[in-house]
Every structure is written in C-alpha cells, then in structure tokens.
Amino acid sequence: GQLVESGGGLVQAGGSLRLSCADSDNSISFTAMGWYRQAPGKQRELVAMMASNGITNYADSVKGRFTLSRASAARNTVYLRMNDLEPEDTAVYYCKLTTPWGTSWGQGTQVTVSS
C-alpha cells in the first residue's frame, strides 16, 4: 500500500519533532516498519526499524534521543519521536514497510535542524 508520511520540518538544535507513517492499505500486518534517512551526498541509512514482535533496532547515533512506536497491533502506523535534535540529523527521512508481500518506501519528508 501507499505510505503516507508527515511531521517533517525546520527546528532548532535541541528541539523535537514527531514523524508519522501510515500504510493506506493496511491489509496485512508488517514484518518490519520504520525509518531511514539520507543526508545530502550520503547514503541512505537506518534510523530505527521495528519488527512485528515489537523489538526495535536503532542507529547508534540516535539511541536515547529517538523513539519508534506503533499505533496499535492492528494498524501499520508508526511514529518516530525525535528529541534533542542535532544539525547532523538534517536529512530526508523515508518510511519503510516490509510485509510478506514485499517492501515499500514513502516519498520522504525533510527534517532540517538549524544550529
């Protein structure tokens, strides 16, 4: 299904944002869902991914600052709470959904952190 992302924007260093990603189809529960990001001139990298059992893998650079959560067991909707943002967190953030039927990516949402 189509992934609908929201919540990006411009924030000062030390501030917070919450990203949302919803699967418009929601016909089958995910096996994994979460966020990647890509900064200018860099490769896309993992931010946080949640498995169907709720276990979440975070990038070392965001541990203790970012929290990935799920709306409910019945919905393929996740939230990424980002606290204590740093200029190095500036990137386009992409939602990723994996189901038994395959993998989908969102269109990306820009997060800009000013110093």
C-alpha positions as MATLAB code, in Angstrom:
seq = 'GQLVESGGGLVQAGGSLRLSCADSDNSISFTAMGWYRQAPGKQRELVAMMASNGITNYADSVKGRFTLSRASAARNTVYLRMNDLEPEDTAVYYCKLTTPWGTSWGQGTQVTVSS';
ca = [
       0.000    0.000    0.000;
       0.918    3.640   -0.230;
       2.842    5.060    2.717;
       1.682    8.453    3.946;
       4.368   10.376    5.826;
       4.041   13.573    7.806;
       5.732   15.594   10.512;
       8.940   16.878    8.985;
      10.024   20.489    9.194;
      12.551   23.001   10.436;
      13.592   23.023   14.074;
      16.400   24.490   16.132;
      19.078   22.298   17.677;
      17.794   20.764   20.879;
      14.230   20.782   19.645;
      11.845   17.934   18.905;
       9.755   16.618   16.038;
       7.469   13.638   15.539;
       7.244   11.855   12.222;
       4.250    9.713   11.316;
       3.946    6.993    8.687;
       0.718    5.216    7.829;
       0.062    2.379    5.405;
      -3.010    3.409    3.434;
      -3.730   -0.224    2.507;
      -3.180   -1.852    5.899;
      -4.329   -5.223    4.516;
      -1.630   -7.279    6.195;
       0.439   -6.697    9.301;
       4.021   -5.674    8.782;
       7.043   -7.833    9.410;
       9.120   -4.673    9.829;
       8.400   -0.953    9.688;
      10.359    2.163   10.477;
      12.562    4.928    9.150;
      15.705    5.508    7.150;
      17.288    8.854    6.309;
      19.508   10.293    3.630;
      21.582   13.438    4.031;
      22.967   15.312    1.002;
      25.912   13.475   -0.503;
      25.491   10.476    1.793;
      23.988    7.022    1.505;
      20.593    6.204    2.922;
      20.999    4.854    6.444;
      18.925    3.131    9.074;
      17.361    5.309   11.760;
      15.021    2.859   13.505;
      13.123   -0.264   12.471;
      10.551   -2.216   14.445;
       9.923   -5.916   13.910;
       6.455   -7.439   14.242;
       7.303   -8.604   17.766;
       7.971   -5.024   18.787;
      11.731   -5.315   19.006;
      13.264   -2.135   17.619;
      16.714   -1.578   16.188;
      18.135    1.938   16.430;
      21.165    3.527   14.827;
      23.812    4.239   17.432;
      23.675    7.940   16.572;
      20.022    8.248   17.646;
      19.865    5.898   20.632;
      18.498    7.674   23.680;
      17.115   10.550   21.583;
      14.702    8.920   19.133;
      11.829    6.583   19.936;
       9.905    4.493   17.429;
       6.406    3.436   18.422;
       3.415    1.737   16.828;
      -0.151    2.995   16.879;
      -1.620   -0.471   17.558;
      -1.124   -4.114   16.663;
      -3.923   -3.810   14.101;
      -2.512   -0.840   12.206;
       0.585   -0.354   10.110;
       1.222    3.097   11.526;
       4.404    4.113   13.275;
       5.649    7.257   14.927;
       9.214    8.453   15.302;
       9.644   10.816   18.202;
      12.878   12.757   17.778;
      14.199   14.664   20.784;
      17.344   16.692   21.321;
      17.786   17.108   17.592;
      21.196   17.973   16.229;
      22.239   19.611   12.932;
      23.664   16.208   11.980;
      20.113   14.843   11.979;
      19.275   17.007    8.964;
      18.166   14.686    6.158;
      15.249   13.423    4.158;
      13.542   10.769    6.251;
      11.962    7.813    4.463;
       9.444    5.396    5.895;
       9.967    1.733    5.042;
       7.366   -1.012    5.276;
       8.078   -4.707    4.842;
       5.308   -7.307    4.649;
       5.247  -10.884    3.368;
       4.259   -9.342    0.035;
       7.291   -7.105   -0.322;
       8.832   -3.757    0.638;
       7.505   -0.226    0.175;
       9.088    3.181    0.703;
       7.487    6.518    1.415;
       8.196    9.602   -0.660;
      10.330   11.151    2.074;
       9.908   14.056    4.443;
      12.542   16.735    5.045;
      13.907   17.330    8.526;
      16.158   20.352    8.920;
      17.886   21.168   12.209;
      19.466   24.592   12.498;
      22.372   25.295   14.822;
];
